[in-house]
C-alpha cells in the first residue's frame, strides 16, 4: 500500500509541475512572422484572438491583457 501512495503522490507532483510549466509557456507565447500574414487570417494566442484586417509583414504578435498586439519582428 505504501508504494501506491508514493506513486500517487509522485504523480500529483508531476502533474503540478506540468501545469506550472504550461502556464509559463503561455505567458511567453508568440507568433513570429518572417514573411506575410494575409488578411482574413485569425490569430489566437492563449485565449485572445485577432482577425487580420490588413497584411502584416515581418512582425511578432504577442498576447497582453487579453488582446493580440503587433510589434516589430524579434527573432
N, C-alpha and C positions, 0 to 999 in steps of 0.2 A: 504494500500500500504506500510505503514511503516513496518508492520510485515513481508511482503515479502522481503523487503530489508534487514531487520535484519536477517531473515533466510538465505538469500543468502550470506550475509557477514559471518555469523557463519559457514556455510557450507564451504566457501572458507578457513576460518581459520583452520577448522578441516582437510581439505584436505592437507593444507600446513604442519600441524603438522604430519600427517600420512606420508607424503613424507619424511620429515626430519627424522622421526623415522626409516623409511625404509632404508634410506641412512646410518644411524648409525648402524643398524643391518648388512648391507652389509659390512661395514668396519670391523666388528668383526666376520664375518662368518668363520667357520672352520669345518673340518671333523676330528673327533677323532676316531681312530681305537683301539678297545680293543682286537682285535684278528688279523686276516689276511685279507689283501686286495689282491686278486688274480690277476695274470696277465690278461690283456685284459679288465680290468675294466676301465671305463672312469670317471674321477672325474671332476666335474665342480663346481667352486665357483665364484659367480658373473659372469663375462664374460670370465674368464680364464678356460681352460680345460687342462687336462693331461691324457694321456693314460698310465696305469700302465704296465711297461715292466718287472718288477721283483716283486716278492711278497714283500709286506710291512707289518711289524708286529709292533704292539703297538706304534703307531705314531700319530702325529697331522699334518694335512695338512691345510695350510693357503694360501691365495692369497696375493701376494705382487708384485706390478709393473706389473700386467697382467700375472704373472706366478704362478703356484701352487708350493709351497715349502713344503718339508717334513722335519719335526723336531721331536724331542722326544715327547712321549706322555705327554700331560699336562691335567690331569683330574681335 
